[in-house]
């Protein structure tokens, strides 16, 4: 799945995107966080498929899987 994500300083200011698109991983995460379903996202972005959405989630999980600890304030 990793080969479905790319980052190029000339595309979307270097943000990770679905390869060969301008659809950012960030945008996919924001839509899912706003309770949009896979079906809604796929309808809005015909260039996507379920595998690409899952690749975005996998990428984000790997980026966050570090030894860095984040404090949260409630």
C-alpha positions in Angstrom: 0.0 0.0 0.0 2.9 2.4 0.6 3.5 2.7 -3.1 0.1 4.4 -3.4 1.2 7.5 -1.4 3.7 10.0 -2.8 5.2 13.3 -1.8 6.6 15.9 -4.2 7.4 19.5 -3.2 5.8 20.6 -6.5 2.5 18.9 -5.7 0.3 20.2 -2.9 3.3 21.8 -1.2 4.9 18.4 -0.6 2.0 17.0 1.4 1.5 13.2 1.1 -1.0 12.5 -1.7 -2.5 9.6 -3.4 -0.1 8.9 -6.2 -0.9 10.6 -9.5 -3.6 12.8 -7.8 -3.8 16.0 -5.8 -5.9 14.2 -3.1 -4.0 14.6 0.2 -3.9 12.0 2.9 -4.8 14.9 5.2 -8.1 15.5 3.3 -9.1 11.9 3.5 -8.5 11.8 7.2 -10.5 15.0 7.7 -13.4 13.6 5.7 -13.3 10.3 7.7 -13.1 12.4 11.0 -16.2 14.3 9.9 -18.0 10.9 9.7 -18.1 10.7 5.9 -18.3 7.1 4.7 -16.0 5.5 2.3 -18.9 5.5 -0.2 -19.4 9.3 0.2 -15.7 9.9 -0.3 -15.5 7.6 -3.3 -18.5 9.4 -4.9 -16.9 12.8 -4.4 -13.5 11.7 -5.7 -13.9 9.2 -8.6 -10.1 8.8 -8.8 -10.1 7.0 -5.4 -11.0 3.5 -4.6 -11.2 1.7 -1.2 -7.6 0.5 -1.5 -6.4 4.1 -1.8 -8.4 5.2 1.3 -7.0 2.3 3.3 -3.5 3.3 2.0 -4.0 6.8 3.4 -5.0 5.4 6.8 -2.1 3.0 6.8 0.3 5.8 6.0 -1.1 8.0 8.7 -0.8 5.2 11.3 2.8 4.6 10.3 3.7 8.3 10.6 2.1 8.4 14.1 3.8 5.2 15.2 6.9 6.8 16.7 8.5 6.9 20.0 7.3 10.4 20.5 4.8 10.9 23.2 2.2 13.6 22.9 0.5 15.1 25.9 -3.1 16.0 25.6 -5.0 18.5 27.6 -8.7 17.8 28.3 
